[in-house]
Amino acid sequence: MNIFTTLRAMPDRFEQLLAQVPGDCLNWEPANWAGIPSERFSALGHLGHLLDIETLGYQVRIQRTLDETLPQLVSLDGYQLAQDNDYPHQDPAVQLARFRAARTHTVSWLQGLPPSAWGRRAHYGNYGEITLDGLVRLLVSHDHQHLAGMQWLLMRLNADQGLHLPLA
C-alpha cells in the first residue's frame, strides 16, 4: 500500500471505529488512562483532534516546508485545541465530513507535487531536521497513534462499562 492510499484510507478507518462507540458514549472518558497509545481523548475528542491537526498542523507545516528555507515548524498543544474548539459539543457527522474533506485536500495536494519537493527540509521540534517526505510519514504515524487510541478506548468501554461492542 503506498503512502497516498494509507493517508486516503484514514477517514474511513476512523469512521469504522467511531461507529462502534454508542452515541451516548462519544464523550466518555475512563477514570484511568494507563497504557493509552495516543493522547487522552474521548472518541469525539480524537475526531476533533484529527481535524485540527490536519488543518492547523500538517497542512500549515507542509505549506511552510514548501515555501520557506528550513522553517521552524511548531508542535500544537492538542489539549488546548480541544478546549479552544469545544470538542465535546461538536457534531460528529459534521466533524467527520470536515476531516474527510481536509484529508482529501491534503492527499490531492501532495500527489500533485513534483518529485523535487519531497526533499525540501524543515526543522520540526524534537525531530530535528526532516524532509517533506519525513513530515508526511509523521502524519501517517499520527494517524496510526489515533487508530490505536480508539482501539484502546473501545477496550476500556468494554471493560469499564460492560458494553459488548461490535468487532466490525
C-alpha positions as CSV (number, residue, x, y, z in Angstrom):
1,M,0.0,0.0,0.0
2,N,1.5,3.3,-0.9
3,I,1.5,6.3,1.4
4,F,-1.3,8.1,-0.5
5,T,-3.5,5.1,-0.2
6,T,-2.7,4.9,3.5
7,L,-3.5,8.6,4.0
8,R,-6.7,8.4,1.9
9,A,-8.0,5.5,3.9
10,M,-7.7,7.2,7.3
11,P,-11.2,8.8,7.5
12,D,-12.9,5.5,6.6
13,R,-10.8,3.6,9.1
14,F,-11.5,6.1,11.8
15,E,-15.2,6.2,11.0
16,Q,-15.4,2.4,11.3
17,L,-14.0,2.6,14.9
18,L,-16.2,5.6,15.7
19,A,-19.3,3.7,14.6
20,Q,-18.6,1.1,17.3
21,V,-18.9,3.7,20.1
22,P,-22.5,4.1,21.4
23,G,-23.9,7.6,20.8
24,D,-24.2,8.3,24.5
25,C,-20.5,7.4,25.0
26,L,-18.9,9.7,22.4
27,N,-17.6,11.9,25.2
28,W,-16.9,9.1,27.7
29,E,-13.5,9.1,29.3
30,P,-12.1,6.4,31.6
31,A,-11.1,7.0,35.1
32,N,-7.6,5.6,34.3
33,W,-5.7,6.3,31.1
34,A,-2.9,3.9,31.8
35,G,-1.5,2.4,28.6
36,I,-3.2,4.6,26.1
37,P,-1.0,4.7,22.9
38,S,-2.1,8.2,22.0
39,E,-3.3,11.4,23.6
40,R,-6.1,11.1,26.2
41,F,-9.2,11.9,24.2
42,S,-12.8,10.7,24.2
43,A,-13.9,9.3,20.8
44,L,-15.3,12.7,19.8
45,G,-12.1,14.2,21.1
46,H,-10.0,12.0,18.8
47,L,-12.1,13.2,15.8
48,G,-11.7,16.9,16.7
49,H,-8.0,16.4,17.2
50,L,-7.5,14.7,13.9
51,L,-9.3,17.5,12.1
52,D,-7.4,20.3,13.8
53,I,-4.0,18.6,13.4
54,E,-4.7,18.0,9.7
55,T,-5.7,21.7,9.0
56,L,-3.9,23.7,11.6
57,G,-0.9,21.4,11.9
58,Y,0.1,19.3,8.9
59,Q,-1.3,21.5,6.2
60,V,0.4,24.5,7.6
61,R,3.7,22.6,8.1
62,I,3.6,21.2,4.6
63,Q,3.0,24.7,3.1
64,R,5.8,26.3,5.1
65,T,8.2,23.4,4.2
66,L,7.4,24.1,0.5
67,D,7.6,27.9,0.7
68,E,10.4,28.6,3.2
69,T,14.0,27.7,3.6
70,L,14.4,25.4,6.6
71,P,11.3,26.8,8.5
72,Q,11.0,26.1,12.2
73,L,7.8,24.0,12.4
74,V,5.9,24.1,15.7
75,S,4.0,21.4,17.6
76,L,0.5,22.2,18.6
77,D,-1.0,21.7,22.1
78,G,-3.7,19.2,21.3
79,Y,-5.4,19.6,24.7
80,Q,-5.5,23.4,24.3
81,L,-7.1,22.9,20.8
82,A,-9.6,20.6,22.4
83,Q,-10.6,23.3,24.9
84,D,-10.5,26.2,22.4
85,N,-12.6,24.3,19.9
86,D,-15.0,22.7,22.4
87,Y,-14.6,19.1,21.1
88,P,-17.3,17.7,23.4
89,H,-20.0,19.8,21.8
90,Q,-19.1,19.2,18.1
91,D,-21.4,17.3,15.8
92,P,-19.6,14.0,14.9
93,A,-21.1,13.8,11.4
94,V,-20.0,17.4,10.6
95,Q,-16.5,16.9,12.1
96,L,-16.1,13.6,10.2
97,A,-17.1,15.3,6.9
98,R,-14.7,18.1,7.6
99,F,-11.9,15.7,8.4
100,R,-12.6,13.7,5.2
101,A,-12.6,16.9,3.1
102,A,-9.4,18.1,4.7
103,R,-7.6,14.8,4.2
104,T,-8.8,14.6,0.6
105,H,-7.3,18.0,0.0
106,T,-4.0,17.1,1.7
107,V,-3.6,13.9,-0.4
108,S,-4.5,15.6,-3.7
109,W,-2.1,18.4,-2.9
110,L,0.7,16.0,-2.1
111,Q,0.1,13.9,-5.2
112,G,0.4,17.0,-7.3
113,L,3.9,17.9,-6.0
114,P,6.9,17.4,-8.2
115,P,9.5,14.8,-7.1
116,S,11.9,17.6,-6.1
117,A,9.5,18.9,-3.5
118,W,9.8,15.7,-1.4
119,G,13.4,16.6,-0.4
120,R,12.5,20.1,0.9
121,R,13.7,20.4,4.5
122,A,12.4,21.9,7.8
123,H,13.2,21.8,11.5
124,Y,10.4,20.3,13.5
125,G,10.6,20.3,17.3
126,N,12.3,17.3,18.8
127,Y,12.6,15.6,15.4
128,G,15.2,18.0,14.3
129,E,15.8,18.5,10.6
130,I,13.4,16.5,8.4
131,T,12.3,16.4,4.8
132,L,8.8,16.8,3.4
133,D,8.8,13.0,2.9
134,G,9.6,12.6,6.6
135,L,6.9,15.1,7.6
136,V,4.3,13.1,5.6
137,R,5.5,9.9,7.3
138,L,4.9,11.6,10.7
139,L,1.4,12.3,9.6
140,V,0.8,8.6,8.9
141,S,2.4,7.8,12.2
142,H,0.0,10.3,13.9
143,D,-2.9,8.6,12.2
144,H,-1.8,5.2,13.5
145,Q,-1.5,6.5,17.0
146,H,-5.1,7.7,17.0
147,L,-6.4,4.5,15.5
148,A,-4.6,2.7,18.3
149,G,-6.0,5.2,20.8
150,M,-9.5,4.4,19.5
151,Q,-9.0,0.7,19.9
152,W,-7.7,1.2,23.4
153,L,-10.8,3.4,24.2
154,L,-13.1,0.7,22.8
155,M,-11.3,-1.8,25.1
156,R,-11.8,0.5,28.1
157,L,-15.5,1.0,27.2
158,N,-15.9,-2.8,27.1
159,A,-14.1,-3.3,30.4
160,D,-15.4,-0.3,32.4
161,Q,-18.9,0.0,31.1
162,G,-19.6,-3.7,30.4
163,L,-20.5,-2.8,26.8
164,H,-20.3,-5.6,24.3
165,L,-19.2,-3.6,21.3
166,P,-19.3,-5.0,17.7
167,L,-16.0,-6.1,16.4
168,A,-16.7,-5.0,12.9
